[in-house]
Amino acid sequence: MLYWALIFFIVAVVAGVLGFGGISSATAGIAQILFFLFLVVFVVSLIMGLVRRR
């Protein structure tokens, strides 16, 4: 998931440099959603791993 967030971020940066503002903002939004979703899943799995050890 983090990989796809990075890919969308790179596409957003390239689109922004080339002047495609709509595509740039859309892909940046998708990258941001994927990144925060990754963080939530990471934290939940970290907590579940700590709880499971006890």
PAZAPA-4460 file (N, C-alpha, C; in steps of 0.05 Angstrom, whole numbers, plus 32768, in hexadecimal, padded with zeros to 4 digits):
% residues 54
    n_x    n_y    n_z   ca_x   ca_y   ca_z    c_x    c_y    c_z   seq   type   mol
   8010   7FE8   8000   8000   8000   8000   8012   8019   8000     1      M     A
   8027   8018   800F   8039   802F   800F   8046   8032   7FF4     2      L     A
   804B   801C   7FE7   8057   801D   7FCC   8044   802C   7FB9     3      Y     A
   802A   8026   7FBA   8017   8033   7FA8   8014   8051   7FAF     4      W     A
   8015   8057   7FC9   8014   8074   7FD1   802C   8083   7FC6     5      A     A
   8043   8076   7FC6   805B   8083   7FBB   8059   8086   7F9D     6      L     A
   804E   8072   7F8F   804A   8074   7F72   8037   808B   7F6B     7      I     A
   8021   808D   7F7A   800E   80A2   7F74   801A   80BE   7F7A     8      F     A
   802B   80BF   7F8F   8038   80D9   7F95   804B   80E1   7F7F     9      F     A
   805A   80CE   7F74   806C   80D4   7F5E   805D   80DD   7F46    10      I     A
   8047   80CF   7F40   8036   80D7   7F29   802B   80F4   7F2D    11      V     A
   8023   80FA   7F46   8019   8115   7F4C   802F   812A   7F48    12      A     A
   8047   8124   7F51   805D   8137   7F4D   8063   813C   7F30    13      V     A
   8064   8126   7F21   806A   8128   7F04   8054   8137   7EF6    14      V     A
   803B   8131   7EFD   8025   813F   7EF0   8025   815D   7EF7    15      A     A
   802C   8163   7F10   802D   817F   7F18   8043   818E   7F0A    16      G     A
   805A   8181   7F05   8070   818E   7EF7   8068   8193   7EDA    17      V     A
   805A   8180   7ECE   8052   8183   7EB2   8039   8195   7EAE    18      L     A
   802D   819D   7EC4   8017   81B0   7EC2   7FFB   81A4   7EC2    19      G     A
   7FF9   818B   7EC9   7FDE   817F   7ECA   7FD4   8181   7EE7    20      F     A
   7FC8   8197   7EEE   7FBF   819C   7F09   7FAA   818A   7F13    21      G     A
   7F96   8184   7F03   7F80   8172   7F0C   7F89   8156   7F12    22      G     A
   7F9A   814B   7F00   7FA4   8130   7F04   7FB7   8130   7F1C    23      I     A
   7FC6   8145   7F1F   7FD9   8147   7F35   7FCA   8147   7F50    24      S     A
   7FB5   8157   7F52   7FA7   8158   7F6C   7F98   813E   7F71    25      S     A
   7F8E   8131   7F5D   7F7F   8118   7F61   7F92   8102   7F6A    26      A     A
   7FA9   8100   7F5D   7FBC   80EB   7F65   7FC8   80F1   7F80    27      T     A
   7FCC   810A   7F86   7FD7   8111   7FA1   7FC2   810A   7FB7    28      A     A
   7FA9   810E   7FB1   7F94   8106   7FC4   7F93   80E8   7FC8    29      G     A
   7F96   80D9   7FB2   7F96   80BC   7FB4   7FAF   80B3   7FC4    30      I     A
   7FC5   80BF   7FBF   7FDE   80B8   7FCE   7FDB   80BD   7FEB    31      A     A
   7FCE   80D4   7FF2   7FCA   80DB   800E   7FB8   80C7   801C    32      Q     A
   7FA2   80BF   800F   7F8F   80AC   801A   7F9D   8091   801F    33      I     A
   7FAD   8088   800B   7FBB   806E   800D   7FD0   806F   8024    34      L     A
   7FDD   8086   8026   7FF1   8088   803B   7FE5   8087   8057    35      F     A
   7FCF   8095   805B   7FC2   8095   8075   7FB5   807A   807B    36      F     A
   7FAB   806D   8066   7FA0   8052   806A   7FB7   803E   8072    37      L     A
   7FCE   8042   8065   7FE6   8032   806D   7FED   8036   808A    38      F     A
   7FED   8050   8093   7FF4   8055   80AF   7FE0   8048   80C2    39      L     A
   7FC7   8049   80BC   7FB2   803D   80CD   7FB6   801F   80CF    40      V     A
   7FBA   8012   80B8   7FBE   7FF5   80B7   7FD8   7FEE   80C6    41      V     A
   7FED   7FFE   80C3   8006   7FF9   80D0   8003   7FFA   80EE    42      F     A
   7FF6   800F   80F8   7FF3   8013   8115   7FE1   7FFC   8120    43      V     A
   7FCC   7FF5   8113   7FBA   7FE0   811C   7FCA   7FC5   811D    44      V     A
   7FD9   7FBF   8109   7FE8   7FA6   8109   7FFE   7FA7   811E    45      S     A
   800A   7FBE   8123   801E   7FC0   8139   8011   7FBB   8154    46      L     A
   7FFA   7FC7   8159   7FEC   7FC3   8172   7FE3   7FA6   8175    47      I     A
   7FD9   7F9A   8160   7FD0   7F7E   8161   7FE8   7F6C   8166    48      M     A
   7FFF   7F72   815B   8017   7F62   8160   8020   7F64   817D    49      G     A
   801E   7F7C   8189   8025   7F7F   81A5   8012   7F71   81B8    50      L     A
   7FF8   7F72   81B1   7FE4   7F65   81C2   7FE7   7F47   81C0    51      V     A
   7FED   7F3D   81A8   7FEF   7F20   81A4   8006   7F14   81B3    52      R     A
   801B   7F23   81B7   8033   7F18   81C5   802E   7F13   81E3    53      R     A
   801B   7F21   81EF   8016   7F1E   820B   8006   7F06   8211    54      R     A
***
